[in-house]
């Protein structure tokens, strides 16, 4: 694919979470099954949001919904690799944003997969988009590169 962008590097991402792989993550071909990449994205985004105080399961007036996601695979990874998930802000709107992610195996400098999670903040009762608060905006701005 001549028009395909090369894999990103660790320097392209602003925050990282280290995530273990599991034996069950390997598929019949001996590498991470493609659904595992999405689980790693979801875990990294949720951990980062929890650290920032943006993820709340206590009945807060707003909740976060994933409305779109994607992944581009660059290379194989497998158990027992340790994955370092890099995060950065892709874009931020009034009530939604996109987090871009890169997955790095062990100490590799380039991503074996890159993807994104687009999320929208909605009212817990209404299910309608709600504007992002200043604290959420500030947290997202900290991972802008």
N, C-alpha and C positions, 0 to 999 in steps of 0.2 A: 504494500500500500504506500505509494510514493508520497501522498499528501498527508500521511499520518504524522502527528507531532511526536517528537521523541519523548521518552519517559521523563517526568520531572525529577528533580533532585531534592535532597533534604533541605537545601537552602531556599527552596520555593515555598516552604510551609512555615507557619508561625508558632504552632503549638503541637506537642506530641504526646501520645499515650502509648505505652508499651503493653502489648496484648499477647498472651501465649496462644499457640495453636494446640489442638488436641488430636489424638490419634483418629478420632471419629471424623475429623475435618477432611481427611484424605478420601478421595474417591477411588474407583477401581483402577484408575491410571496412575495412582500414587502421588497426586498433587491435590492442592486444596480444591474442593468442589466449588463451582462458581457461586453457589448461594452463600458460602462462607465469607466471601468478600463483602457482601452486603451486611452480614451480621457483624463483621469487624467495623465497617463504617458506622453502623447504628450504635455499637458499643462505644466507639471513640467519641462520637458526637454527644451521646447521652452523658458519658463521664465528664466531658468538657462542660456541658451545660450545667451539670450538677455542681461542679467546682465553681462556676460563675454565679450560682444561685438562680439560674434561669429555668431549671427543671423542677417541678413541684408536683408531688402526688398527694398532697394533703387536702385537696379540694379547692385549690386556688381558683379565682374567678376566670382564669384563662388556661388554655392548654395548647400544646404544640402538635401540629399534624404534619406528617411527611406527605407532600403532594406530588412529588416527582423524584426519581433517583436514577442514577446511571453508573455504569462502570466500563472502563476500558482496560483490557488485560494486556500487559506488556511481556510478562515472563511468568514462569511457574514458581510456586512456593509450596512447601509441604510441612507436615509435622515431622520433626520437632522444631521447626523454625520459630523464632520469636519475631513478632511483627511490631514494627514501630509505625503507628498511624499518625501522619501529619495532617493538620487542619489549617485551613485559611478561609477567609471570607471571599466568596465569589461575587455576590451582590447583596445589597440590602434595600428593601423597599419600605413602604409604610407599615405593612403588617406581615411581611414575609422576607425571607432571605435564603441564600444558597450557601451552604458550606461545601467547600471542595476538599477532597481528601486524597492523600497518597499513602499507599501501603509499601513499607520497606522491610525486606527480610533481613534479619540479623543486623549486620553492619553494612549492608549494601548501600551504596551512595545513590542509586537510582530506584525509582518505584517499580515494583512488579505489577501494580495495578493502581489506577487513579479513577476517582469517581466524584459524585456529588449527591447531596441530599438537599432538596428544596423543601422548606418548611414554612408554614403559615401559623400565626398565633390567632386563635379563635376564642370567643367567649365560651366558657364551660356550659352554660345553659343554652345560649342562642346558636352556637355552632357557626356564628358569623365572624369574619375577620375583625380583629381588634388591633388598634395601633400599637406598635412596639413602644415600651416604656424607655425612659432614659437609661436605666441600668442595663437593659438588654442591648440597647444600641451601643453603649460604652463597651460592653463585653465583646460584642461583634467587631467593633472598631479595633480592639486590641489584637485581633488575628488578621487584620487587613495587611496584605503585603504589596 
